[in-house]
Amino acid sequence: MASHRVIDNPLLRFQEDRQKARDANDPMAAVCVLASVDGNGLPQARTLVLRDIAQGLAIYINASSPKWQQVQDVIAIQTWWPSLQVQYRMQARCEELPATHIAQSWQLRPDAPKHLDWLYEQNAQGSAVENREDLLAQLDTAPRPEPLVAPPGARGLVLLPQSIERLDLNQANGVHERCRYTLHADQWTVTTLIP
Ligand SMILES: Cc1cc2nc3c(=O)[nH]c(=O)nc-3n(C[C@H](O)[C@H](O)[C@H](O)COP(=O)(O)O)c2cc1C
């Protein structure tokens, strides 16, 4: 019979593992894959930078992208760190970051993404252009303020994980270690799963 053990916040384990991946110069340590269901009910997935902020894990996306509508409630993200042979899968509630936070963090973006964020105010991220030359011309001519500030469409979400699954392939006997952490009434429990 399956048993559930009460444990501390598994995000600490996630952060410890992530730090080990960073220490090993694992390029995947910086990113996650965000899954969503689009307006046609079809699955979509894309790579995003996974940020550490004071409130926890966060992602930054533009509200002009269709994904903004798809991530308003619960999202799924996945990370895979080859240096550790560890995968995490999470389901998380999302809370939008306040505009004051975005205004500050947006300033750290390089110029090209800043200019793109202003272009999205006219033409949504993911909309079609004639060709790359047309895109570069639009980037040059799209109105943007001086000095540059974050446009209204620049958004961010803090992730509040509800369920976290860890799969560790790095086992001497070849049997992967898989467990699922679940949050109920502010308490995390862990369950061992067949890998
Ligand atoms: C390494 C890497 C990091 C990325 N980071 C972000 C990010 O932080 N935010 C973002 O909106 N898109 C990011 N992207 C681009 C997305 O994967 C995706 O192409 C883009 O957001 C458009 O997705 P959409 O069609 O769902 O709107 C990143 C892509 C790569 C390869």
The ligand as an SDF file (V2000), in Angstrom:
LIG
                    3D

 31 33  0  0  0  0  0  0  0  0999 V2000
   16.8510   29.4240  -23.9900 C   0  0  0  0  0  0  0  0  0  0  0  0
   15.5400   30.1140  -24.2930 C   0  0  0  0  0  0  0  0  0  0  0  0
   15.0100   30.9910  -23.3560 C   0  0  0  0  0  0  0  0  0  0  0  0
   13.7900   31.6330  -23.6290 C   0  0  0  0  0  0  0  0  0  0  0  0
   13.2680   32.4640  -22.6600 N   0  0  0  0  0  0  0  0  0  0  0  0
   12.0720   33.0560  -22.8850 C   0  0  0  0  0  0  0  0  0  0  0  0
   11.4590   33.8370  -21.8640 C   0  0  0  0  0  0  0  0  0  0  0  0
   11.9790   34.0020  -20.7440 O   0  0  0  0  0  0  0  0  0  0  0  0
   10.2630   34.4140  -22.1410 N   0  0  0  0  0  0  0  0  0  0  0  0
    9.6360   34.2260  -23.3550 C   0  0  0  0  0  0  0  0  0  0  0  0
    8.5280   34.7620  -23.5410 O   0  0  0  0  0  0  0  0  0  0  0  0
   10.1670   33.4800  -24.3330 N   0  0  0  0  0  0  0  0  0  0  0  0
   11.3720   32.8860  -24.1320 C   0  0  0  0  0  0  0  0  0  0  0  0
   11.9360   32.0990  -25.1110 N   0  0  0  0  0  0  0  0  0  0  0  0
   11.2240   31.9720  -26.4020 C   0  0  0  0  0  0  0  0  0  0  0  0
   10.0770   30.9510  -26.2620 C   0  0  0  0  0  0  0  0  0  0  0  0
   10.5860   29.6320  -26.2220 O   0  0  0  0  0  0  0  0  0  0  0  0
    9.0720   31.0570  -27.4240 C   0  0  0  0  0  0  0  0  0  0  0  0
    9.7230   30.8560  -28.6570 O   0  0  0  0  0  0  0  0  0  0  0  0
    8.3870   32.4300  -27.4660 C   0  0  0  0  0  0  0  0  0  0  0  0
    8.0710   32.8900  -26.1500 O   0  0  0  0  0  0  0  0  0  0  0  0
    7.1060   32.3510  -28.2880 C   0  0  0  0  0  0  0  0  0  0  0  0
    6.2420   31.4250  -27.6890 O   0  0  0  0  0  0  0  0  0  0  0  0
    4.6590   31.4650  -27.9030 P   0  0  0  0  0  0  0  0  0  0  0  0
    4.4300   31.1030  -29.3400 O   0  0  0  0  0  0  0  0  0  0  0  0
    4.1120   30.4610  -26.9660 O   0  0  0  0  0  0  0  0  0  0  0  0
    4.2250   32.8810  -27.6100 O   0  0  0  0  0  0  0  0  0  0  0  0
   13.1290   31.4270  -24.8640 C   0  0  0  0  0  0  0  0  0  0  0  0
   13.6690   30.5090  -25.7730 C   0  0  0  0  0  0  0  0  0  0  0  0
   14.8490   29.8790  -25.5000 C   0  0  0  0  0  0  0  0  0  0  0  0
   15.3720   28.8820  -26.5260 C   0  0  0  0  0  0  0  0  0  0  0  0
  1  2  1  0
  2  3  1  0
  2 30  2  0
  3  4  2  0
  4  5  1  0
  4 28  1  0
  5  6  2  0
  6  7  1  0
  6 13  1  0
  7  8  2  0
  7  9  1  0
  9 10  1  0
 10 11  2  0
 10 12  1  0
 12 13  2  0
 13 14  1  0
 14 15  1  0
 14 28  1  0
 15 16  1  0
 16 17  1  0
 16 18  1  0
 18 19  1  0
 18 20  1  0
 20 21  1  0
 20 22  1  0
 22 23  1  0
 23 24  1  0
 24 25  2  0
 24 26  1  0
 24 27  1  0
 28 29  2  0
 29 30  1  0
 30 31  1  0
M  END
$$$$
